[in-house]
Amino acid sequence: MAIEERKKSAEAFIDNTKNNVVTIVHVGSPSLDITIELAKHAEDIGANVVASVPPFYYKYGEISIKLFFEKLISSVDIPVFAYNNPGRTGNPIAPELLKELA
């Protein structure tokens, strides 16, 4: 989906679940800038948590994945879940890296 479609979907989700459940909005994207834009939007509309896969399309090393998540984490004031889906991203989040990020 386009960025604006993703934002509108998140808004509809939040509007229909506010105060009923903890809301988690997935903001993963191959672009750090887009991921951060979506995360800030999710926070602004009232999401409780954002989740993201590591960057995908290209193969990234552990340092790049760590920097991606560190920048994402520092861009919002709500929790960030790291979604480890190596079968789809091609970039696994090693347990040691997840422990560092936590």
Beta strands, then each sheet from edge to edge (+ up, - down):
strand 1: 24-26
strand 2: 49-52
strand 3: 80-82
sheet 1: 1+ 2+ 3+
end
